[in-house]
Amino acid sequence: MTQFVEITITYPSSEQALAAGRELVEQRLAACAHISPVTSIYRWQGAVHEEPEYTLAVKTSIHLVEKIKHLVVAGHPYDLPQFVANPLSDMSREYRQWLQQSLTADSG
């Protein structure tokens, strides 16, 4: 049985998050993409920063994580982009089937 994950990536603008999410779904690397505005507080280069960001969350197969990571990191505007994949569990059979169908080229 395929294991699914949710990958989260942050972007400095909603346009960049939308473009990345759209590309991943169009290429069938992600079944869906959700974008949420957040306020991030983090330490970077010795200083604490507080910035508005946009979190892109995509659901995909664990087998596609490395391909997505390569694609996202190569074109990301940050020097060190967040790229975190967390396993998904306890989902309905129907949702699992939808995820699988959304990631395969022969689905409608």
For each residue, the residues with C-beta under 8 A, 3 or more apart:
1:
2: 61 62 63 96 99 100
3: 61 62 87 88
4: 59 60 61 62 87 88 91 96 99
5: 59 60 61 62 65 85 86 87 88
6: 57 58 59 60 85 86 88
7: 30 57 58 60 65 68 83 84 85 86
8: 55 56 57 82 83 84 86
9: 17 20 55 56 58 72 76 81 82 83 84
10: 38 40 53 54 55 56 78 81 82
11: 14 16 17 20 53 54 56 76 77
12: 16 51 53 54 77 78
13: 16 17 54
14: 11 17 18 35 37 54
15: 18 19
16: 11 12 13 19 20 54 77
17: 9 11 13 14 20 21 35 54 55 56
18: 14 15 21 22 35
19: 15 16 22 23
20: 9 11 16 17 23 24 33 56 72 75
21: 17 18 24 25 30 33 34 35 56 58
22: 18 19 25 26 33
23: 19 20 26 27 71
24: 20 21 27 29 30 33 58 60 68 71 72
25: 21 22 28 29 30 31 32 33 58
26: 22 23
27: 23 24
28: 25 102 103 104 105
29: 24 25 58 60 64 67 68 71 103
30: 7 21 24 25 33 58 59 60 64 68 103
31: 25 58 59 60 98 99 102 103
32: 25 58 59 102
33: 20 21 22 24 25 30 56 57 58
34: 21 56 57 58
35: 14 17 18 21 54 55 56 57
36: 54 55 57
37: 14 52 53 54 55
38: 10 52 53 54 55
39: 50 51 52 53
40: 10 49 50 51 52 53
41: 48 49 50
42: 48 49
43: 46 47 48 49
44: 47 49
45:
46: 43
47: 43 44
48: 41 42 43
49: 40 41 42 43 44
50: 39 40 41
51: 12 39 40
52: 37 38 39 40
53: 10 11 12 37 38 39 40
54: 10 11 12 13 14 16 17 35 36 37 38
55: 8 9 10 17 35 36 37 38
56: 8 9 10 11 17 20 21 33 34 35
57: 6 7 8 33 34 35 36
58: 6 7 9 21 24 25 29 30 31 32 33 34 68
59: 4 5 6 30 31 32 88 99
60: 4 5 6 7 24 29 30 31 64 65 68 103
61: 2 3 4 5 64 65 99 100 103
62: 2 3 4 5 65 85 87
63: 2
64: 29 30 60 61 67 68 103
65: 5 7 60 61 62 68 69 85
66: 69 70
67: 29 64 70 71
68: 7 24 29 30 58 60 64 65 71 72
69: 65 66 72 73 83
70: 66 67 73 74
71: 23 24 29 67 68 74 75
72: 9 20 24 68 69 75 76 81 83
73: 69 70 76 81 83
74: 70 71
75: 20 71 72
76: 9 11 72 73 81
77: 11 12 16 81
78: 10 12 81
79:
80:
81: 9 10 72 73 76 77 78
82: 8 9 10
83: 7 8 9 69 72 73
84: 7 8 9
85: 5 6 7 62 65
86: 5 6 7 8
87: 3 4 5 62
88: 3 4 5 6 59 91
89:
90:
91: 4 88 95 96 99
92: 95 96
93: 96 97
94: 97 98
95: 91 92 98 99
96: 2 4 91 92 93 99 100
97: 93 94 100 101
98: 31 94 95 101 102
99: 2 4 31 59 61 91 95 96 102 103
100: 2 61 96 97 103 104
101: 97 98 104 107
102: 28 31 32 98 99 107
103: 28 29 30 31 60 61 64 99 100
104: 28 100 101 107
105: 28
106:
107: 101 102 104
108:
